[in-house]
Amino acid sequence: MSTHVPDRTAVKTLLDAEALARTLSRIAHEIIERNDVLSKLALIGIHTRGVPIAERLATLIEERTGEEVELGAVDITFHRDDTVPGEVQPVVHATTLDFDLAGMTCVLVDDVLYTGRTIRAAIETVFDRGRPARVQLAVLVDRGHRELPIRPDYVGKNLPTARSERIQVELQEIDGSDRILLVGAPEEGT
């Protein structure tokens, strides 16, 4: 009698380029519907993949409304709670918030929501730069397993996963293709 050991590197495509485009279109529509004053709206991408997602959403919003929204990017490196001295440290990217946050509705944009720790760090980074009127959260994928009480306002897809799996978002701007994969391998560091 043989025992089957699952392939820990199995990869399954969950969304292809077309499905990803439809998902972003829907999120853009939801952001427009929930925010009456687009002149007070800012999309803030979280490095790395949240930045091109925020840029795409900003383009979609402008195409649909004719209004350009503020666009920014945050690096959470200095607010992370998971770095270990002596281990390889994350690459630091620029935080770019070239607008006054006061009175703004800031939509933080990220690719995957998992434990919530990245979002907590992003909120702290934004508050270091100013005090927006509201902060909302848009994520391409919510995979569950929250460790902090954080809930997204806009979700592309709810894709519950096991802790032994990982969601991998690939974007044309960074990876050369648009797709979302389910990878049968644990998250880094687990």
N, C-alpha and C positions, 0 to 999 in steps of 0.2 A: 504494500500500500504506500503510494507516494503522497507526499504533502506538497500542495501547490503554494509556492511563495510568490506573492504578487510582485510584479515588476515595479520597482520604486522609481523608475525613470519614465514610466508610461506618460504619454502626452496626448491630450484630447483637445481638439479645437472646440471652444464653446461659442465664440462669435467670430465670424469672418469679417472682412473689410466692409461689406455691405451692411451687415447687421450692426456693426460698430457705428457706422455713419447714421443709421436710423436711430440708434440709441442716443447719440449726441444731439441729433435733431430734436428728439423728444425732450431731452433735458433742457435745451435752449428754449423751447416753447414753454415749458413749466416755469423757467426763470422769468420769462417775459410776463406770463400770467400772474405771478405772485409779486411782482415788483412794478408798481404803477409809475414810479418816477425813475426812469432809466438814467437820467442825468446824475442821479445819486447812487448809481450801482457800479461796483468794482468787482471784477473777477480776479482772484489772486491764486495763481497756480503754485502748488507745492513742488519744489524740485524733487525728482527729475521729471517724471511723466505727467505730473499735474500741470506743468507749464504749457506744453503743447495742447493739452486738452482745454485749458483755459483760453488759449489763443483761438482754437477752433470754435469754442462756444461764443467768444466775442464776435467772431466773423459771422456766425449763424445769426446771432442776435441783431447785428447791424444789417444783414441781408433782409431780415424779416421786418425790422422796424425803421430802418434808415437812421437809427441813432447809434453813435459810437459810445461804448462803455469804457470806463477806465480799466486798465489791465496792469497787473503787477505780478511779482514772483517773490516767494519767500523760501529761504533756506532755514531749516530747523536745526541744523547741526549744534548750535550753541544752547539749545533748549532740550536736547535729547536726554533721556534718562536711562539709555541702554548702552552707552559707550563704556568700555572697560579699559583702564590705563594699561599700556603695554601691548594692546591688540591693535590691529590695523584700524586707523581712524577714518571716518567717512570724508569724502572730498567736499570741501566747502564751496558752495555756489554763491552768487551774488543775490542779496535781497534787494528787490527793486520795487519801491512804492513811491512813484514820482507824482503823488497827488495827496491832498489833505484828506486824512481819514475821517475827520470830524463830520458827523452828519451822514456818512456814507453807509450803505448796506454793502458789506463785503462778503462775497461768496468765495469761500475757500474751495479750491478744486484739487482733487487728488484722484489717482487711478484706482486704488484698492483700499477699502476701509477694513481693517482687521481688528487689532486690539484697541485702537483709539488713541494710542500714545503719540503717533505722528500728528494727529489733529490737535491734541493738547499742546504740543510743542509749537505748532503753527499759530495757534491762538495767542500764545505767549509772545511769539515773534511779532505778530501784528500789533498787540497791545504795547510792546516796547516802542513802536513807531507812532502811536496815536490811539484815539478812542473813537472807533466807529459807532454809529447808532445801532447797528445790528450786524451780527455775523451769522451767515448761513453756510451750509456745507453741501457740496455737490461731489458725488463720487461715481465713477464709472461702474465699479463693482463693490457690493457689500457682501463680504464672505462670512460674516459672523465672528464669533469668539471674542466679543468685547471684554476688555478688562477695565474700561472706564465708561462712565455713563454718557456716551456720545452717540447721537443719532443723526443721520444725514437728512437734510431737507429735500434733496434731489438724488435719486438713485437710478442709475442706468439699468442694472440687473442685480437682483438678489441671487447670489450663487452660494448656498450653504456648502461648506467644505469640511472635511475631516482635518484635524491638526496635522495629519500625515500627508496632506496635499498642499499645493501652493497654486495661487492664481498668478499667471504671468501675462501682463499686458504688454503687447508690442505695438509701437506706433511708428508710422512712416518716418517721422522727423528724427527718430533716435535709432530705431531698429531696422528700418527699410521695408517694413510691412505693417499692416493694420490687422491685428487679431488678438483675441483673448484665449489663452490656453489654460487648461487644468493639468498641472504637472504632479505626478505621483511621487513627490519628494517633500520632506519637511522644510519649513521655513529655515532660512539661515539662522544659526544661533540657537536652534531648539534641539 
